[in-house]
């Protein structure tokens, strides 16, 4: 196809408006526009263009919606890029029009690093998985705040007993100041609410996972239970998105990283890099006590039974 019939379209998306830049195959700017952030307006603009259309936009809150909207109307490809992994987008002047031109030019030259979008049949599973992981993260934050509160008053609080409902009165009695004690009570209430909500979302997530045959296949792998299998499917969606099995291993946190500096080599072990990627979150045992990159130890405190309504790690 002639270069004049190929259009590279960069979209700089914002809440109120979208800046659009259109380049031809030779890299010449043929059109610029700013349209309202509405589906009908954007589609009308695309329908007015002729030739082979290639579209790119940055990953963000609008990306998934726009990808699903534009995919049926773009003949070739839509690239959703990660701005954090495309450093050239940050160079030089910054404005909506300049950013749109940079996106279109980098799409034309093949310099964008794409973010995977696809597998619409997994949308419900993915949203439930995101909810589960977000609530779990909020729960850990509240637990950290509770311990920080006790430590700030010189009260040792090692272990998990501090979270158990049957021991809370004992722990609260150690706080002399009424205002600080009330704050701890509110944190306990927040923790209880998150535990119930996490248990509810977990049930819905596992129920949705039973609709997918891939979960049953993943569960055949030793040490991967229903929850891990569900999160693996929701986060990775399909192994065919990767060019090779090594990329799949790295994304899953099972790859090995090499560091070379001043003739000194260091080979990171699997347990060090196990939690660096989103997909590897689901490989962690629920009762692991950890800091980023390292497993520190596993709690065996019986008080855990009082705060976690979900099944044990063995059934995950």
Secondary structure as the mmCIF struct_conf table of DSSP 4:
data_model
#
loop_
_struct_conf.conf_type_id
_struct_conf.id
_struct_conf.beg_label_comp_id
_struct_conf.beg_label_asym_id
_struct_conf.beg_label_seq_id
_struct_conf.end_label_comp_id
_struct_conf.end_label_asym_id
_struct_conf.end_label_seq_id
HELX_RH_3T_P HELX_RH_3T_P1 UNK A 3 UNK A 5
STRN STRN1 UNK A 6 UNK A 13
BEND BEND1 UNK A 15 UNK A 16
STRN STRN2 UNK A 17 UNK A 24
TURN_TY1_P TURN_TY1_P1 UNK A 25 UNK A 26
BEND BEND2 UNK A 27 UNK A 27
STRN STRN3 UNK A 29 UNK A 36
BEND BEND3 UNK A 37 UNK A 37
HELX_RH_AL_P HELX_RH_AL_P1 UNK A 39 UNK A 47
TURN_TY1_P TURN_TY1_P2 UNK A 48 UNK A 48
BEND BEND4 UNK A 51 UNK A 51
STRN STRN4 UNK A 52 UNK A 58
BEND BEND5 UNK A 60 UNK A 60
TURN_TY1_P TURN_TY1_P3 UNK A 61 UNK A 62
HELX_RH_AL_P HELX_RH_AL_P2 UNK A 63 UNK A 71
TURN_TY1_P TURN_TY1_P4 UNK A 72 UNK A 73
BEND BEND6 UNK A 75 UNK A 76
STRN STRN5 UNK A 77 UNK A 81
HELX_RH_3T_P HELX_RH_3T_P2 UNK A 83 UNK A 85
HELX_RH_3T_P HELX_RH_3T_P3 UNK A 87 UNK A 90
BEND BEND7 UNK A 91 UNK A 92
HELX_RH_AL_P HELX_RH_AL_P3 UNK A 96 UNK A 109
TURN_TY1_P TURN_TY1_P5 UNK A 110 UNK A 110
STRN STRN6 UNK A 114 UNK A 114
HELX_RH_3T_P HELX_RH_3T_P4 UNK A 120 UNK A 122
HELX_RH_AL_P HELX_RH_AL_P4 UNK A 123 UNK A 152
TURN_TY1_P TURN_TY1_P6 UNK A 153 UNK A 154
BEND BEND8 UNK A 159 UNK A 160
HELX_RH_3T_P HELX_RH_3T_P5 UNK A 161 UNK A 163
HELX_RH_3T_P HELX_RH_3T_P6 UNK A 165 UNK A 167
HELX_RH_AL_P HELX_RH_AL_P5 UNK A 168 UNK A 172
TURN_TY1_P TURN_TY1_P7 UNK A 173 UNK A 174
HELX_RH_AL_P HELX_RH_AL_P6 UNK A 178 UNK A 209
TURN_TY1_P TURN_TY1_P8 UNK A 210 UNK A 211
HELX_RH_AL_P HELX_RH_AL_P7 UNK A 213 UNK A 218
TURN_TY1_P TURN_TY1_P9 UNK A 219 UNK A 220
BEND BEND9 UNK A 221 UNK A 221
TURN_TY1_P TURN_TY1_P10 UNK A 222 UNK A 223
HELX_RH_AL_P HELX_RH_AL_P8 UNK A 226 UNK A 236
HELX_RH_3T_P HELX_RH_3T_P7 UNK A 239 UNK A 241
BEND BEND10 UNK A 242 UNK A 244
HELX_RH_AL_P HELX_RH_AL_P9 UNK A 245 UNK A 251
TURN_TY1_P TURN_TY1_P11 UNK A 252 UNK A 253
STRN STRN7 UNK A 258 UNK A 261
TURN_TY1_P TURN_TY1_P12 UNK A 262 UNK A 263
STRN STRN8 UNK A 264 UNK A 267
HELX_RH_AL_P HELX_RH_AL_P10 UNK A 270 UNK A 273
TURN_TY1_P TURN_TY1_P13 UNK A 274 UNK A 275
BEND BEND11 UNK A 276 UNK A 277
HELX_RH_3T_P HELX_RH_3T_P8 UNK A 278 UNK A 283
BEND BEND12 UNK A 284 UNK A 284
TURN_TY1_P TURN_TY1_P14 UNK A 286 UNK A 287
STRN STRN9 UNK A 288 UNK A 291
TURN_TY1_P TURN_TY1_P15 UNK A 292 UNK A 293
STRN STRN10 UNK A 294 UNK A 298
TURN_TY1_P TURN_TY1_P16 UNK A 302 UNK A 303
HELX_RH_AL_P HELX_RH_AL_P11 UNK A 304 UNK A 307
BEND BEND13 UNK A 310 UNK A 310
HELX_LH_PP_P HELX_LH_PP_P1 UNK A 311 UNK A 312
HELX_RH_3T_P HELX_RH_3T_P9 UNK A 313 UNK A 315
#
